[in-house]
Amino acid sequence: MATPTLIATRGATDHQALIRPVLEALDRIIVGKPRQIALSVACLLARGHLLIEDVPGVGKTTLAHALARALGLSYHRIQFTSDLLPADVIGVSVFHRDSSRFEFHKGPVFSQLVLADEINRATPKAQSALLEAMEERQVTADGTTYSLPAPFFVVATRNPANQIGTFPLPESQLDRFLMQIELGYPAPSDERALLANGERRALVEQQHAVVSLDALLRLQDQVGKVHVAEPLLDYVQAILAYTRESGEFVAGLSPRAGIGLLRAAQAWALVNGHGGVHPEDIQAVLGSIVAHRLQLAHGGSIERGANLGAAILAAVPVP
């Protein structure tokens, strides 16, 4: 499988001229993780949501905050705990004596980038507070619907399931995340740089927006216009069919996952300056699309996303 470069070096488009400063700014803060950075940006451009699963201390929260700073987005971090209530996420209605009526006070979900930190430490009831927001970009409270800002991007961090005090995320919640990535431990040379230069928090606070809100919204609109040839649609359908019919998985990819795979590939193509979606674009994002959606059947262990994606690609030929 060919590994696409993160940024094409020739024939840079206007879109790349907008995207490149974002990637460069994040690369200065999150050292040695260019692929994860590019996937995060592609996820946002595809209007998806991002799940980051990893052990504490590898930079999950830093990446979310750095994304908000570099893109100039309003940002709110919600610390998910076992006593978190849905009202702590979406807001609460408060009675005002002067007007003799209830007034809705918006919660932290009314931000352009919401960090749901350690989402699997909250109860399923609290987790479900994000379902409507992530799918419909709106919140309903006391019979009234409130629109969320645009763009609306949820970045959730998840601790490994074997850690104490975690609750499993239901499939309905997982399927609302377009991608799942892992940051992993840094390479020795990158870790040496971190040890020498200390915390990255100051760099995050100093980071200014490198793209305007209007430009970001235009980039999101452009993703859906990236050309997808018929053979590429055949390729996506063959991948979906394999996950459903091979017997390797408990359940195959849903139609929503298929649409997400295609849109993620379009976003990756836009980041790389491709005139249309290439097979390599689908291959590049597949691991992050299936990591949280597929579980091996026959009592097999759950593979990590990259390995699982590679196994699927090895079984499905490129048309």
N, C-alpha and C positions, 0 to 999 in steps of 0.2 A: 504494500500500500504506500503510495507516494505521500510524503508529508509536505503540505503546502507551506510556503513562506507566509509569515504573518502579514507582511506588507509588501506588495509588489514594488520592485525598484525601478521599473520602467513604465512609461505611459501613465503616470499618476493622474488620477481623475480629480475633479473638484471634490468628490465625496471623500476620497482618500486624504485630500488636503485638510479636510475637517476632522477625519478620524485619527490621522497620524499623531497630532499633538496630544490627543487623549491617551493613546497607547504609550507614548513616550513619557508623559507625566506619571502615569501609573507604574511604568517600569522603573522609574527612579525611586518610587516608594516601596513597591513590592518587588524585592530583588530576586532575580532568577526564575521568574514564573511568567514568561511572555505568553505561553500558550493559554494558561488559565486566565490571564488578563484579557486576551483576545476573545476567548469564549464568553467571558463576562460581558464585554462590550457588545458582542454579537447577540447575546441573550437580550440585552436591553433594547438594541435596535430592532429585534424581532418582536418586541412588545411581549416578551415572556417574563418569567420570574425565575430566580436562581436559588438553588439549594446548595450549600457548601457543607459537606460532611467531612469532619476531620477532628483530630485530637485538639484540645485547647492549646493556645499559644503559638500557632503557626501562621497567624496573620489574617484570619477570616474577617474579623471585625474591622481591621485596618483596611482591607480591600474594599469593603462596603463604604466606609467613610471616605476613602480616597476617591471612589467613583463619584460620590455625591459632590465632593469638592471640585474635582476636575470638570464635571459637567454642569456645575452651578445649580444643583438641584436642592430643594428643601429636604432636610434629612431629619429623621427621628429614629432613635434606637428604642426598641421595646424589649426589656429583659423578661423573657418567658420563665416563669417560676410556677411551682405547684399550686400557689394560691392566686394566680392571675385570673381575673374575671373577664368575660367578653366586653363589659363596659370599659375596662381599662384599655381596651384596644380601639373600639369604635367610638366611644363617647357615652355620655349619660344625659338624660333629661333632668333638669333642675327646676323646681317650682319657684317662681318669683312672686312674692306677695304683692308688690306694687302693681304688677300687671295681671295678677291672678291667673297666670297661665304657666305652663311648662315651656322651658326653652332648652333646645338641644345644644349641649356643649361638645364640640367635636373632639374626638380623641386623637392619639398620635398617628393613627392610620391615614389621616388626612395630610400626608406628606408625599412629595414626589418620589423619594426613595425611603422605604421603610426597612429597617433592619430588625428582623424577628430573631433575636439572639437566643441561641439554645432552645429552639422551638420545641424540641421533644422533651423538655423538662416541664412543660405545661400539660394540664389535663386535656383530654380530647375536646371537652366543652370549650376551653379557651382557644385551642387550636382552630376550632370551627368558626371562630369569629372572623377569620381571614378568608373563608371560602367565597362568600359573595364578592368581597372586595377584589380578590385575585381574578375571578372569572368575569364579573360584570363591570368592574371599575366603578362600583357604587356601594353604598351602605344604606340599609334600611333600618330605621329606628322609629318605634311607635307609629308605624304605618306610613312614615314619610321617607322618601328616597333622596339621598344626597349623593351627588356626583363627586368622584375623587379627582384630584388634579391630574393634568397630563404633562409629561409622562407619569405613569404610576408603575413603580418597579419595586417588587418585594425581593429582598435578599434575606434568606433564612439560613442560619447556621444550625447544624445538627451534630451533637456529640455521638460517637459510636454507640450502638445499641447496648453493648455489653457494659457500659458505664452505669454506675449506681444512680438511681433517681430519674431514669428516662422513661418516657412513654412512647410506644410505637406510633408513627404517623399512619393514618388510614390511607388506603389506596386513593380515595377521592381527593385527599389533600395532596398526596404525592403527584398525582396526575396533573395538578394545576401548576406544578413547577416545570417549566420548559426544559431546564437543564439541571444536572447535578455535577459538581466538580469537586475535586480534592486538591488541596494545596501541597500537602506532604512536607516532609522535612527539607530544608534547603541543601543544596550541594555544598561540599566543604568550603569551596572558595567563596560562595555567597554567604555562608554562615560566618566565615571569617570577617567579611565586610560588615555584617550585622553586629558582630562582637566589637569590632573596632569603632563603629560609628554610633552604636547605641540605638535607643528607641526611635521608631519611625514616626511617632506621634507628632513631633514638631514639624516634620516635613508635610504631614497631612494638613496641619493647621495653616501652614504657609502656602499651601497649594491654592491657586486661584482658578477660576473657570477658564477653560481654553476653548470653549465652543459656546455659542449663544443658544438660548432655548429654542428660538425659531429654527436655527440650523439643525438642532438635534431632532426636532419634530419632522423636519423635511427629510432627514436621513431615515427616520422610521417609516415615513411614507414611501421612500425610495425602495425599501427592502422588498415590498410586494411587487415592484415593477421589474425586478431582476429576472431576466428571461429564463424559463425552464423548458427545455426541449422535451418532446414526447418520449424519447428513449430514457431520459432521466426520470420521468414519471413512472415508466416501466420499472426502473431500478428501485425506486421507492416502494412500489407495490410488491415487487419481488421480496424485498426485505420484510415488509409487513406480513406477507404470506408465509415466509419462512418461520417467523416467530410464532405464528398461529398454528401452523400445520406440521412442524417438524417433530412435535412431541418433546422438545427439549425444555420447554418452559411451562410453568403453572398456568399462565395466561399470556396470550400474545399482545402485541402493541395495539392500542385502541385507535379508532379513526382520528381522535384528537391528537394522539401521539404522532400519527402519520403526517397530519397537517403541520404539527410543530416541527417535525424533522425537516420537512420541505422548507418551512419558513426560516429555520435555523441555518439551513444550507444556503438560502438566499442571502441571509445576513452575513454569513462567513464569506461568501463570494464578494459581497459589497466591501467588506473589510480588506479583502485581498485584491481588489481592483479587477475582478473578472467581469467580462462582458455578460456572462450568463453563468448559470450553475454548472459546475464541472462534477464528474464523479468524485473527484478528490474533496470537493466541498461537503458532499454527503458523508464521505468516509471520515472527514475530520471532526464532524459534530456528532456522529452516531453514538459514540461511547458515552457522551454526556446526556444523550436523550434516553438511552436504555438503562443507565446505571441505577436509577431509582424505580424503574417500571417493571423490569423483568426479574423473575426468580426461577432458578433452575428447578426442573421437575425431578422426580425419582430420588428425592432426598439429597440431591447434590448441594454442595456449598454455593453460596451466593458469590459470584465473581465480581471483581471490581469493574467499573464501567469500561475502561480501556480494553481490558482483556475480553470482556463480554462482547464489546463492539467488534473487536478483531476476529473473534470466533464466528460471528454472524457474517462479517464481510468475506471471510475465507470460504463460507458455505454458499454465498450468493454471488454468482458471476456478474461482472459488469456487462450490460447489454452492448 
